[in-house]
């Protein structure tokens, strides 16, 4: 699933082509996504100028004077800039034609994503209970420490909870915990403030590095220009169960936490 860095990479990729552009038309070729594409989306978005392209958690928001397009990439989606009039491929479900002649093309093989419309000032339920952005001043070790008190659940699913902090998915939670030296199965309520402060810093570092390098290379993800990200080669633990730890040389172990695979080093993480 595209995670926060992949979505932010997409936002940065499409913004220069979309910002300030008028939407000439919206072509919905397949409305049956996770939630049906509103039948009146072409009428609502068509003719509007795109005033801002924002990311909130893993959602993209295209703001206009008439309202906002809320877009989620789902498990396998991508949003690409089409400049050469390339014909639609399989699973290209929605085209947003800009006055410049360029297109924003939404592709989603599994159809788990969504394109929804928000009225001006509307707070959609999908955005209502989200925690702070991990790269914002509102996120800190103190924030994690405060919310973790009394929690017996493991720390990894705790930091993956979007009500705690948004966008820390499986890959980046695994990497940040390794860099902070914390076992993913340690009870969230038994981690000290000092260690949470270190963890918050590592979360920021890992996400910022992934964004800088274009997102993690996943089988289903491509960037807005059609090229994959290149962060995967930097991974310390994710997807490396049974291999040697890059720090101590010990064997990396794996266990299931919250129905997700978690790889860690028993020597470097405690």
C-alpha positions as CSV (number, residue, x, y, z in Angstrom):
1,X,0.0,0.0,0.0
2,X,1.4,3.5,-0.8
3,X,2.3,5.1,2.5
4,X,2.8,8.7,3.5
5,X,6.1,9.3,1.6
6,X,4.6,7.8,-1.6
7,X,1.5,10.0,-1.3
8,X,3.6,13.1,-0.6
9,X,5.8,12.2,-3.5
10,X,2.7,12.1,-5.7
11,X,1.5,15.4,-4.3
12,X,4.8,17.0,-5.1
13,X,4.8,15.4,-8.5
14,X,1.4,16.6,-9.6
15,X,1.3,20.0,-7.9
16,X,3.4,21.9,-10.5
17,X,1.1,20.7,-13.3
18,X,-2.2,21.1,-11.4
19,X,-1.8,24.2,-9.3
20,X,-3.6,27.2,-10.8
21,X,-5.0,25.2,-13.7
22,X,-8.7,25.1,-14.6
23,X,-10.3,21.7,-14.8
24,X,-11.6,21.4,-18.4
25,X,-13.4,18.1,-17.9
26,X,-13.5,15.0,-15.7
27,X,-13.8,11.6,-17.4
28,X,-15.0,8.8,-15.2
29,X,-14.4,5.5,-16.9
30,X,-15.0,3.2,-13.9
31,X,-17.0,4.7,-10.9
32,X,-16.9,1.5,-8.8
33,X,-14.1,2.2,-6.4
34,X,-14.1,1.6,-2.7
35,X,-16.9,4.1,-2.6
36,X,-18.6,5.0,-5.9
37,X,-17.3,8.1,-7.6
38,X,-20.1,10.7,-7.2
39,X,-22.2,10.9,-10.4
40,X,-22.1,14.7,-10.3
41,X,-18.3,14.9,-9.8
42,X,-17.6,16.0,-13.4
43,X,-20.2,18.8,-13.0
44,X,-18.8,19.9,-9.6
45,X,-15.1,19.8,-10.4
46,X,-15.3,20.8,-14.1
47,X,-14.7,24.5,-14.8
48,X,-13.0,25.0,-11.4
49,X,-9.5,26.4,-10.8
50,X,-7.3,24.2,-8.6
51,X,-6.3,26.6,-5.8
52,X,-4.2,24.2,-3.7
53,X,-3.0,20.6,-3.7
54,X,-2.7,19.4,-0.1
55,X,-1.9,16.1,1.6
56,X,-3.6,15.1,4.9
57,X,-2.4,11.7,6.1
58,X,-2.6,9.5,3.0
59,X,-5.3,11.6,1.4
60,X,-4.8,14.1,-1.4
61,X,-7.0,17.2,-1.4
62,X,-7.5,19.3,-4.6
63,X,-9.0,22.6,-3.3
64,X,-11.2,24.8,-5.5
65,X,-13.6,27.6,-4.7
66,X,-16.6,25.3,-5.1
67,X,-15.2,22.5,-2.9
68,X,-12.5,19.9,-2.7
69,X,-11.7,16.6,-4.4
70,X,-10.6,14.0,-1.8
71,X,-8.5,11.3,-3.3
72,X,-7.0,8.2,-1.8
73,X,-4.7,5.8,-3.7
74,X,-6.0,2.7,-1.8
75,X,-3.7,-0.3,-1.9
76,X,-2.5,-0.1,-5.4
77,X,-3.4,3.2,-6.9
78,X,-1.3,5.9,-8.6
79,X,-2.0,9.4,-9.9
80,X,0.2,10.3,-12.9
81,X,0.6,13.4,-15.1
82,X,-0.1,12.5,-18.7
83,X,1.4,15.1,-21.1
84,X,1.6,13.3,-24.4
85,X,-2.0,12.1,-24.8
86,X,-1.1,8.5,-24.1
87,X,-4.0,6.2,-24.5
88,X,-5.7,4.7,-21.4
89,X,-4.3,1.5,-20.0
90,X,-6.1,-1.2,-18.1
91,X,-7.2,0.1,-14.7
92,X,-7.0,3.8,-15.7
93,X,-10.4,4.7,-14.1
94,X,-10.5,8.5,-14.0
95,X,-9.0,11.3,-16.1
96,X,-8.9,14.9,-14.9
97,X,-8.3,17.0,-18.1
98,X,-6.7,20.4,-17.4
99,X,-7.0,23.5,-19.5
100,X,-3.3,23.1,-20.3
101,X,-4.0,19.9,-22.1
102,X,-2.3,17.8,-19.5
103,X,-4.2,15.1,-17.6
104,X,-4.2,13.8,-14.1
105,X,-4.8,10.1,-14.6
106,X,-5.9,7.8,-11.7
107,X,-5.0,4.1,-12.0
108,X,-6.2,1.6,-9.5
109,X,-6.0,-2.2,-10.3
110,X,-7.7,-3.3,-7.0
111,X,-10.2,-0.4,-6.9
112,X,-9.6,0.2,-3.1
113,X,-9.0,3.9,-3.5
114,X,-11.6,6.7,-3.7
115,X,-12.4,10.0,-5.3
116,X,-15.0,11.9,-3.2
117,X,-16.3,15.5,-3.2
118,X,-16.3,17.8,-0.2
119,X,-18.4,21.0,0.1
120,X,-16.6,24.1,1.3
121,X,-15.9,23.8,5.0
122,X,-17.1,20.2,5.1
123,X,-15.2,17.9,7.5
124,X,-15.3,14.5,6.0
125,X,-15.6,11.5,8.5
126,X,-12.4,10.0,6.9
127,X,-10.5,13.1,8.1
128,X,-12.3,13.8,11.4
129,X,-10.4,11.7,13.9
130,X,-6.8,11.8,12.5
131,X,-3.9,12.5,14.7
132,X,-1.1,15.0,14.0
133,X,1.1,14.9,10.9
134,X,4.5,13.3,11.9
135,X,6.5,16.1,10.2
136,X,4.5,18.9,11.9
137,X,5.3,20.7,15.2
138,X,2.3,19.1,16.8
139,X,4.0,15.7,16.8
140,X,6.6,15.0,19.5
141,X,7.9,12.4,21.9
142,X,5.8,14.0,24.6
143,X,2.7,13.5,22.5
144,X,3.4,9.8,22.1
145,X,4.3,9.4,25.8
146,X,1.1,11.1,26.9
147,X,-1.1,8.9,24.8
148,X,0.7,5.7,25.6
149,X,0.2,5.8,29.3
150,X,-1.6,2.7,30.6
151,X,-1.6,1.0,27.1
152,X,-0.7,-2.7,27.1
153,X,-0.7,-3.0,23.3
154,X,2.6,-3.3,21.5
155,X,4.3,-0.1,20.5
156,X,4.4,-0.8,16.8
157,X,0.6,-1.0,16.3
158,X,0.4,2.0,18.7
159,X,2.4,4.3,16.4
160,X,0.6,2.9,13.4
161,X,-2.7,4.1,14.8
162,X,-3.9,7.1,12.7
163,X,-5.6,8.5,15.8
164,X,-2.1,8.7,17.5
165,X,-0.1,10.0,14.5
166,X,-0.9,9.7,10.8
167,X,1.0,8.1,8.1
168,X,3.4,5.8,10.0
169,X,2.7,2.6,8.1
170,X,4.2,-0.8,8.4
171,X,7.5,-0.1,6.6
172,X,8.3,3.1,8.3
173,X,7.2,2.0,11.7
174,X,9.6,-1.0,11.5
175,X,12.5,1.2,10.3
176,X,12.0,3.9,12.9
177,X,11.7,1.4,15.8
178,X,15.0,-0.2,14.7
179,X,16.8,3.1,14.5
180,X,15.4,4.1,17.9
181,X,16.5,0.7,19.4
182,X,13.0,-0.3,20.5
183,X,11.5,-3.8,20.0
184,X,8.2,-3.6,18.1
185,X,6.5,-5.9,20.6
186,X,7.3,-3.8,23.7
187,X,4.2,-2.6,25.5
188,X,3.6,1.0,24.5
189,X,2.9,2.0,28.1
190,X,6.3,0.7,29.3
191,X,8.4,3.0,27.1
192,X,10.0,6.0,28.8
193,X,9.6,9.6,27.7
194,X,13.3,9.7,26.7
195,X,12.9,6.7,24.4
196,X,9.7,8.2,22.9
197,X,11.5,11.4,22.2
198,X,14.2,9.4,20.3
199,X,11.5,7.5,18.5
200,X,9.7,10.6,17.4
201,X,12.9,11.9,15.9
202,X,13.6,8.7,14.1
203,X,10.0,8.7,12.7
204,X,10.6,12.1,11.3
205,X,14.0,11.2,9.9
206,X,12.8,8.0,8.2
207,X,9.8,9.7,6.6
208,X,11.8,12.7,5.5
209,X,14.5,10.5,3.9
210,X,11.9,8.5,2.1
211,X,10.2,11.6,0.7
212,X,13.5,12.9,-0.3
213,X,14.3,9.7,-2.2
214,X,11.0,9.5,-3.9
215,X,9.1,6.9,-1.8
216,X,9.6,3.2,-1.2
217,X,9.7,0.9,-4.2
218,X,6.6,-1.2,-3.9
219,X,5.4,-3.7,-6.5
220,X,2.2,-1.6,-7.2
221,X,3.5,1.9,-6.8
222,X,4.8,4.3,-9.4
223,X,5.4,8.0,-9.0
224,X,3.5,10.7,-10.9
225,X,6.0,10.5,-13.7
226,X,5.8,6.7,-14.0
227,X,9.1,6.1,-12.2
228,X,9.4,4.1,-9.0
229,X,10.9,5.4,-5.7
230,X,14.3,4.2,-4.5
231,X,14.1,4.1,-0.8
232,X,13.8,0.3,-0.5
233,X,17.5,-0.3,-0.9
234,X,18.1,1.7,2.4
235,X,15.9,-0.6,4.6
236,X,17.4,-2.1,7.7
237,X,14.7,-4.5,8.8
238,X,11.5,-4.4,6.7
239,X,11.3,-7.5,4.5
240,X,14.6,-8.8,5.7
241,X,13.5,-11.6,8.1
242,X,16.2,-14.3,8.4
243,X,18.9,-12.1,7.1
244,X,21.8,-10.5,9.0
245,X,21.4,-7.3,10.9
246,X,23.3,-4.5,9.1
247,X,24.5,-3.2,12.4
248,X,25.5,-6.2,14.6
249,X,25.4,-9.1,12.1
250,X,22.8,-11.1,14.2
251,X,19.9,-12.9,12.6
252,X,16.8,-10.7,12.2
253,X,13.6,-12.3,13.6
254,X,10.0,-12.0,12.6
255,X,6.7,-12.1,14.5
256,X,3.1,-11.0,13.8
257,X,1.8,-7.9,15.5
258,X,-1.6,-6.5,14.7
259,X,-1.9,-8.9,11.7
260,X,1.3,-7.4,10.3
261,X,4.7,-8.9,9.9
262,X,7.3,-7.3,12.1
263,X,11.1,-7.9,11.7
264,X,13.5,-6.8,14.3
265,X,16.9,-7.4,15.9
266,X,17.0,-8.9,19.4
267,X,20.4,-7.4,20.0
268,X,19.9,-3.8,18.7
269,X,16.3,-3.5,19.9
270,X,15.1,-3.9,23.4
